Amino acid sequence: MLTPNQKKQDCCGCMACSFTCPKSAITMKADECGFLYPEIDQDLCVHCGLCTKVCPLQENYTGVDAVPDIYALQNHQKNVVSESSSGGMFSMLADWTLAQGGVIYGVAFDEGFEVRHMRADSAEKAASFRTSKYVQSDPAQIYQSICNDLKDNLTVLLTGTPCQIAGVTRFLERKHADTSRLYTCDNICHGVPSPAVWKDYLEILKTRYIDSDSRITSINMRSKRVSWKKQVMDVSVSKGSLLPVLEEFSFNKIFLSLFPVRQSCFHCHFTSYKRPADFTLGDFWNVDSAGIKFDVTGGVNEVLVNTEKGRKLFAIVRENAVYQPVSKAAGWQPHLEYSTKAPGNQEAFWTEYNAAADLETKEALLRKYMKGSTLTRIIRKVNPILQKTGLYSIAGKMYKAVFVKK
């Protein structure tokens, strides 16, 4: 919850405060950058303090150690792996949940390709939750729905960023919901870009690069068309091709530049091995140096099993995958230890972007800034080398000591 004495870095936009307020005094309003923040109607507020108590940023896991079980994993179903961002672990959890007659909550594109949390009660619907969406999702539709499903004794799988998982679970605690049938899965998060910038990007594609009689039919922000290790984006259209455009003007490049990322992501409370979810999923980047004994072609998940509930479920679903336990050193990733560092000139980006009067100017700014800072460009170049040589964690810890503020 963002109070008058706090900064925007103190709100992750999870909406838990809004749905917890007993007087419906809190609404979520977009700021000039397109991120949602709580706004309190003082005429309705009774100063009960529940909004502050439910806020997931009341907890700070950063620097707190834990000992999860860590695995490199790939789903046995090659078609599922090819349609997933990494190794298909999410689909294993989803299939088990559906087999119990349960439901899954995950992130998908809606009809207009806005990014939202949605509910799935079938394998077809759940498949839309595969692959990464590099935009902050809107979870407004899931809070009361999850409460209702748990009240109906359904098994529920909830996926999202760590702050979203923490927000929903703290909300459920306040509602005294029975969470014995709830399973949660977060991701190794790098930051969430602005939905407003994403909307502008889509409008640029539609107005400048797609024929008037054509339309976008599908989007994959983590296509494996080139390789699962590459950040390749695919946008399919009903007529023509956007491939030449995407080669040099991909939203993934804009995301990786870090300029349109939310302020709280640069002060993340969940960069540690202590996690708010039963499972944590990510890409297993260190396949070349970690001694993985199975074929990594197509993609590999890094899986952290964080709770006893998670361990019991993993013991059931693991028969559907090839997997290998790994050490913390082998599975090390920077955002299990520290937050992304904001670009030094991010304020300049937002000043210029918010002053832009038309899409042509916004496109020029996105092209200018998507190159990233000098530091981010260097990191992109050297990371693949570090991962192959086994120096990834050593270099990452050196980066932390030099560049990351304590």
C-alpha positions as CSV (number, residue, x, y, z in Angstrom):
1,M,0.0,0.0,0.0
2,L,1.4,3.4,-1.0
3,T,0.9,5.9,1.8
4,P,1.4,9.7,1.5
5,N,4.9,9.3,3.1
6,Q,6.1,6.6,0.7
7,K,7.6,6.7,-2.8
8,K,6.4,4.8,-5.9
9,Q,9.1,2.2,-5.3
10,D,7.1,1.1,-2.3
11,C,4.1,-0.1,-4.3
12,C,4.2,-3.1,-6.7
13,G,0.6,-2.6,-8.0
14,C,-0.6,-6.0,-6.8
15,M,-4.1,-4.6,-5.9
16,A,-4.3,-6.5,-2.6
17,C,-5.1,-3.3,-0.7
18,S,-8.0,-2.4,-3.0
19,F,-9.7,-5.8,-2.7
20,T,-9.1,-6.0,1.1
21,C,-10.6,-2.6,1.9
22,P,-13.9,-3.2,3.7
23,K,-15.3,0.1,2.6
24,S,-14.3,-0.1,-1.1
25,A,-12.4,3.2,-0.5
26,I,-9.4,2.2,-2.6
27,T,-9.3,2.3,-6.4
28,M,-6.4,1.7,-8.7
29,K,-5.4,4.6,-10.9
30,A,-2.8,4.7,-13.7
31,D,0.0,7.3,-13.3
32,E,1.6,9.2,-16.2
33,C,3.7,6.1,-17.0
34,G,0.8,3.7,-17.2
35,F,1.4,1.9,-13.9
36,L,-1.5,1.4,-11.4
37,Y,-1.3,2.8,-7.9
38,P,-3.9,2.9,-5.1
39,E,-6.0,6.1,-4.6
40,I,-7.9,6.4,-1.3
41,D,-11.3,8.1,-1.1
42,Q,-10.8,9.8,2.3
43,D,-14.6,10.2,2.7
44,L,-15.0,6.5,2.7
45,C,-11.8,5.5,4.6
46,V,-12.3,4.5,8.2
47,H,-8.5,4.2,8.9
48,C,-8.7,0.5,9.8
49,G,-5.2,-0.1,8.5
50,L,-6.0,-3.3,6.7
51,C,-4.6,-1.9,3.4
52,T,-1.2,-1.6,5.0
53,K,-1.3,-4.9,6.8
54,V,-2.1,-6.8,3.6
55,C,0.6,-5.1,1.5
56,P,3.2,-7.7,0.4
57,L,5.9,-5.1,0.6
58,Q,5.5,-5.2,4.4
59,E,7.8,-8.2,4.0
60,N,11.3,-8.1,2.6
61,Y,12.9,-11.4,1.7
62,T,16.0,-9.9,0.1
63,G,19.1,-11.1,1.9
64,V,17.2,-13.9,3.7
65,D,18.6,-17.3,2.9
66,A,16.7,-20.5,2.4
67,V,17.4,-24.0,1.2
68,P,15.0,-24.9,-1.6
69,D,15.3,-28.1,-3.7
70,I,16.7,-27.0,-7.1
71,Y,16.3,-28.8,-10.3
72,A,17.0,-28.5,-14.0
73,L,14.0,-30.0,-15.7
74,Q,12.4,-30.7,-19.1
75,N,8.9,-32.0,-19.7
76,H,8.7,-35.3,-21.5
77,Q,6.2,-33.9,-24.0
78,K,8.4,-32.2,-26.7
79,N,5.4,-30.4,-28.2
80,V,4.7,-28.8,-24.8
81,V,8.4,-27.8,-24.4
82,S,8.3,-26.2,-27.9
83,E,5.3,-24.1,-26.9
84,S,6.7,-23.1,-23.5
85,S,9.3,-20.4,-22.6
86,S,11.6,-23.0,-21.0
87,G,11.2,-26.6,-20.1
88,G,7.4,-27.0,-19.7
89,M,7.2,-27.3,-15.9
90,F,4.2,-25.0,-15.7
91,S,2.2,-27.4,-17.9
92,M,3.0,-30.3,-15.6
93,L,1.5,-28.4,-12.7
94,A,-1.4,-27.3,-14.7
95,D,-2.2,-30.8,-16.0
96,W,-2.1,-32.2,-12.5
97,T,-4.4,-29.4,-11.2
98,L,-6.9,-30.1,-14.0
99,A,-6.8,-33.8,-13.2
100,Q,-8.0,-33.0,-9.7
101,G,-11.0,-31.1,-11.2
102,G,-9.2,-27.8,-10.3
103,V,-8.6,-24.5,-12.0
104,I,-5.5,-22.5,-13.0
105,Y,-4.9,-18.7,-12.7
106,G,-2.2,-17.4,-15.0
107,V,-1.3,-14.6,-17.4
108,A,-2.6,-14.4,-21.0
109,F,-3.4,-11.9,-23.7
110,D,-7.0,-10.8,-24.0
111,E,-8.8,-10.1,-27.3
112,G,-7.0,-6.8,-27.6
113,F,-3.6,-8.3,-26.6
114,E,-3.6,-6.5,-23.2
115,V,-2.0,-8.6,-20.5
116,R,-4.3,-10.0,-17.8
117,H,-4.5,-12.6,-15.1
118,M,-7.2,-15.1,-16.2
119,R,-8.9,-18.3,-15.0
120,A,-8.6,-21.6,-16.9
121,D,-10.6,-24.7,-16.3
122,S,-9.4,-26.6,-19.4
123,A,-6.1,-27.6,-20.9
124,E,-6.8,-25.4,-23.9
125,K,-7.4,-22.3,-21.8
126,A,-4.3,-23.0,-19.6
127,A,-2.1,-23.4,-22.7
128,S,-2.5,-19.6,-23.2
129,F,-0.6,-19.1,-19.9
130,R,2.6,-20.6,-21.4
131,T,5.4,-18.4,-22.5
132,S,6.5,-15.1,-20.8
133,K,4.5,-11.9,-21.2
134,Y,6.9,-9.0,-20.6
135,V,4.3,-6.6,-19.4
136,Q,2.8,-6.0,-15.9
137,S,-0.4,-8.0,-15.9
138,D,-3.8,-6.8,-14.5
139,P,-4.9,-9.2,-11.7
140,A,-8.2,-7.4,-11.0
141,Q,-10.4,-10.4,-12.0
142,I,-8.8,-13.1,-9.9
143,Y,-9.0,-12.0,-6.2
144,Q,-12.6,-12.8,-5.5
145,S,-12.7,-15.6,-8.0
146,I,-9.9,-17.5,-6.2
147,C,-11.8,-17.0,-2.9
148,N,-14.9,-18.5,-4.5
149,D,-13.0,-21.5,-5.9
150,L,-11.3,-22.3,-2.6
151,K,-14.7,-22.0,-0.9
152,D,-16.0,-24.5,-3.4
153,N,-13.1,-26.9,-2.4
154,L,-11.5,-26.7,-5.8
155,T,-7.8,-27.3,-6.2
156,V,-6.3,-24.0,-7.4
157,L,-2.9,-23.3,-9.1
158,L,-1.9,-19.6,-9.0
159,T,1.0,-18.3,-11.1
160,G,2.5,-14.8,-11.3
161,T,5.4,-12.6,-10.2
162,P,6.6,-13.0,-6.6
163,C,4.9,-9.7,-5.5
164,Q,1.6,-10.8,-7.1
165,I,1.7,-14.2,-5.4
166,A,2.5,-12.5,-2.0
167,G,-0.3,-10.0,-2.5
168,V,-2.9,-12.6,-3.3
169,T,-1.9,-15.0,-0.5
170,R,-1.9,-12.2,2.1
171,F,-5.3,-11.2,0.9
172,L,-6.5,-14.8,1.3
173,E,-5.1,-14.9,4.8
174,R,-7.1,-11.7,5.7
175,K,-10.2,-13.4,4.3
176,H,-9.5,-16.5,6.4
177,A,-9.7,-18.6,3.3
178,D,-8.8,-22.3,3.4
179,T,-5.6,-22.5,1.3
180,S,-4.9,-26.1,1.8
181,R,-5.9,-26.7,-1.9
182,L,-4.0,-23.7,-3.2
183,Y,-0.7,-24.2,-5.0
184,T,1.4,-21.2,-6.0
185,C,4.2,-20.7,-8.5
186,D,6.2,-17.5,-9.0
187,N,9.0,-16.7,-11.4
188,I,12.5,-15.5,-11.2
189,C,11.5,-11.9,-12.1
190,H,13.6,-9.3,-13.7
191,G,11.0,-6.5,-13.7
192,V,7.6,-5.6,-15.3
193,P,7.3,-3.0,-18.1
194,S,4.5,-0.5,-18.4
195,P,1.1,-1.6,-19.9
196,A,0.8,1.9,-21.4
197,V,4.1,1.5,-23.3
198,W,3.0,-2.0,-24.5
199,K,-0.3,-0.5,-25.7
200,D,1.6,2.2,-27.6
201,Y,3.9,-0.4,-29.1
202,L,0.9,-2.3,-30.5
203,E,-0.6,0.8,-31.9
204,I,2.7,1.6,-33.6
205,L,2.7,-1.8,-35.3
206,K,-1.0,-1.5,-36.3
207,T,-0.8,2.0,-37.7
208,R,2.7,1.9,-39.3
209,Y,3.6,-1.7,-40.2
210,I,0.3,-3.6,-40.7
211,D,-1.9,-3.3,-43.8
212,S,-5.3,-1.7,-43.1
213,D,-7.0,-4.9,-44.1
214,S,-4.8,-7.0,-41.8
215,R,-4.9,-7.6,-38.1
216,I,-2.7,-9.2,-35.4
217,T,-3.8,-12.8,-34.8
218,S,-1.3,-14.0,-32.2
219,I,1.8,-12.8,-30.2
220,N,4.6,-14.9,-28.6
221,M,7.0,-12.8,-26.6
222,R,9.3,-15.9,-26.0
223,S,9.3,-17.7,-29.4
224,K,11.8,-20.5,-29.9
225,R,11.9,-19.9,-33.6
226,V,15.7,-19.2,-33.3
227,S,16.6,-20.8,-30.0
228,W,15.2,-21.1,-26.5
229,K,18.2,-19.0,-25.3
230,K,17.3,-16.1,-27.5
231,Q,14.8,-13.3,-26.7
232,V,12.8,-13.6,-29.9
233,M,9.4,-12.2,-30.4
234,D,6.8,-13.3,-32.9
235,V,3.7,-11.4,-34.0
236,S,1.5,-13.1,-36.5
237,V,-0.8,-11.1,-38.7
238,S,-3.7,-12.2,-41.0
239,K,-2.0,-10.7,-44.1
240,G,1.7,-10.1,-44.6
241,S,4.6,-10.5,-42.2
242,L,6.1,-8.4,-39.4
243,L,9.4,-10.5,-39.3
244,P,11.6,-7.8,-40.8
245,V,10.1,-5.2,-38.4
246,L,10.6,-7.4,-35.3
247,E,14.2,-8.1,-36.2
248,E,15.0,-4.5,-35.4
249,F,12.0,-3.2,-33.4
250,S,11.0,-5.9,-30.9
251,F,9.3,-5.1,-27.6
252,N,11.7,-7.5,-26.0
253,K,14.5,-5.1,-26.7
254,I,12.5,-2.4,-25.1
255,F,11.9,-4.6,-22.0
256,L,15.6,-5.6,-21.8
257,S,16.6,-1.9,-21.8
258,L,14.8,-1.6,-18.4
259,F,13.7,2.0,-19.2
260,P,9.9,1.2,-19.1
261,V,10.1,-1.0,-15.9
262,R,8.2,-0.2,-12.7
263,Q,10.1,1.6,-9.9
264,S,9.4,-1.1,-7.3
265,C,11.2,-3.6,-9.5
266,F,14.5,-1.8,-8.8
267,H,13.8,-2.3,-5.1
268,C,12.3,-5.8,-5.2
269,H,11.6,-7.4,-1.9
270,F,11.7,-10.9,-3.3
271,T,15.2,-11.3,-4.6
272,S,16.3,-14.3,-2.5
273,Y,16.0,-18.0,-2.1
274,K,13.2,-17.5,0.4
275,R,10.2,-17.3,-1.8
276,P,6.5,-16.5,-1.3
277,A,5.4,-19.4,-3.5
278,D,5.5,-23.2,-3.4
279,F,7.5,-23.3,-6.6
280,T,9.7,-20.8,-8.5
281,L,10.3,-21.2,-12.2
282,G,12.9,-19.7,-14.5
283,D,15.2,-20.5,-17.4
284,F,18.1,-22.7,-16.5
285,W,20.8,-20.6,-18.2
286,N,23.8,-22.5,-17.0
287,V,23.2,-25.7,-19.0
288,D,26.6,-25.6,-20.6
289,S,28.6,-25.5,-17.3
290,A,26.3,-27.3,-14.8
291,G,26.9,-30.9,-16.0
292,I,23.3,-31.5,-17.2
293,K,23.1,-35.1,-18.3
294,F,20.0,-34.9,-20.5
295,D,19.4,-33.4,-23.9
296,V,18.7,-29.7,-23.3
297,T,17.5,-29.0,-26.8
298,G,14.3,-27.1,-26.8
299,G,14.6,-25.5,-23.3
300,V,15.2,-26.3,-19.7
301,N,13.5,-25.0,-16.6
302,E,15.2,-24.0,-13.4
303,V,12.8,-25.2,-10.7
304,L,13.0,-24.2,-7.0
305,V,10.7,-26.3,-4.8
306,N,10.3,-24.0,-1.8
307,T,7.8,-25.7,0.6
308,E,6.8,-29.1,1.9
309,K,3.5,-28.8,0.0
310,G,5.6,-28.2,-3.1
311,R,7.8,-31.1,-2.4
312,K,4.9,-33.5,-2.1
313,L,3.4,-32.3,-5.4
314,F,6.8,-32.4,-7.2
315,A,7.2,-36.0,-6.1
316,I,4.0,-36.7,-8.1
317,V,4.5,-34.6,-11.2
318,R,8.2,-35.3,-11.8
319,E,7.5,-38.6,-13.5
320,N,6.4,-36.5,-16.5
321,A,9.8,-35.0,-16.9
322,V,13.5,-35.6,-17.1
323,Y,15.1,-33.7,-14.3
324,Q,18.4,-33.4,-12.4
325,P,19.0,-31.9,-8.9
326,V,21.6,-29.1,-9.0
327,S,23.4,-26.9,-6.4
328,K,22.7,-23.3,-5.7
329,A,26.0,-22.5,-7.4
330,A,25.0,-24.3,-10.6
331,G,21.5,-22.7,-10.6
332,W,22.6,-19.2,-9.5
333,Q,20.8,-16.3,-11.1
334,P,21.2,-12.6,-10.2
335,H,17.6,-12.0,-9.3
336,L,17.7,-14.7,-6.7
337,E,20.0,-12.4,-4.9
338,Y,19.5,-8.8,-5.9
339,S,17.2,-6.4,-7.8
340,T,17.7,-5.2,-11.3
341,K,19.5,-1.8,-11.3
342,A,17.7,1.1,-12.9
343,P,19.3,2.8,-15.9
344,G,20.9,6.0,-14.9
345,N,18.9,8.1,-17.3
346,Q,15.5,6.4,-16.8
347,E,14.0,9.7,-15.6
348,A,15.0,11.3,-18.9
349,F,13.3,8.5,-20.8
350,W,10.0,9.0,-19.0
351,T,10.3,12.8,-19.3
352,E,10.7,12.6,-23.1
353,Y,8.2,9.8,-23.5
354,N,5.4,11.4,-21.6
355,A,6.0,14.7,-23.5
356,A,5.7,12.9,-26.9
357,A,2.6,14.1,-28.7
358,D,2.2,11.3,-31.3
359,L,3.1,7.7,-32.0
360,E,5.8,8.6,-34.5
361,T,7.7,10.5,-31.8
362,K,7.1,7.6,-29.3
363,E,8.5,5.1,-31.8
364,A,11.6,7.2,-32.3
365,L,12.1,7.4,-28.5
366,L,11.6,3.6,-28.1
367,R,14.1,3.0,-30.8
368,K,16.6,5.4,-29.2
369,Y,16.3,3.9,-25.7
370,M,15.8,0.2,-26.5
371,K,19.6,0.0,-27.1
372,G,19.9,0.2,-23.4
373,S,22.6,1.8,-21.3
374,T,26.2,1.1,-21.9
375,L,26.2,-1.2,-18.9
376,T,23.2,-3.2,-20.0
377,R,24.7,-3.6,-23.5
378,I,27.9,-5.0,-22.0
379,I,26.0,-7.4,-19.8
380,R,24.0,-8.7,-22.8
381,K,27.2,-9.4,-24.7
382,V,29.1,-11.2,-21.9
383,N,26.3,-13.2,-20.2
384,P,26.3,-16.1,-22.7
385,I,30.1,-16.4,-22.4
386,L,29.9,-16.4,-18.6
387,Q,27.2,-19.0,-18.5
388,K,29.2,-21.3,-20.8
389,T,32.4,-21.0,-18.8
390,G,30.8,-21.3,-15.4
391,L,31.8,-17.8,-14.3
392,Y,28.2,-16.5,-14.3
393,S,27.7,-16.5,-10.5
394,I,31.2,-15.1,-9.8
395,A,30.7,-12.2,-12.3
396,G,27.2,-11.6,-10.9
397,K,28.5,-11.3,-7.3
398,M,31.2,-8.9,-8.5
399,Y,28.5,-6.9,-10.3
400,K,26.5,-6.7,-7.0
401,A,29.6,-5.5,-5.1
402,V,30.4,-2.8,-7.5
403,F,27.0,-1.6,-8.9
404,V,24.2,-2.7,-6.7
405,K,23.4,-0.5,-3.7
406,K,23.1,-2.3,-0.4
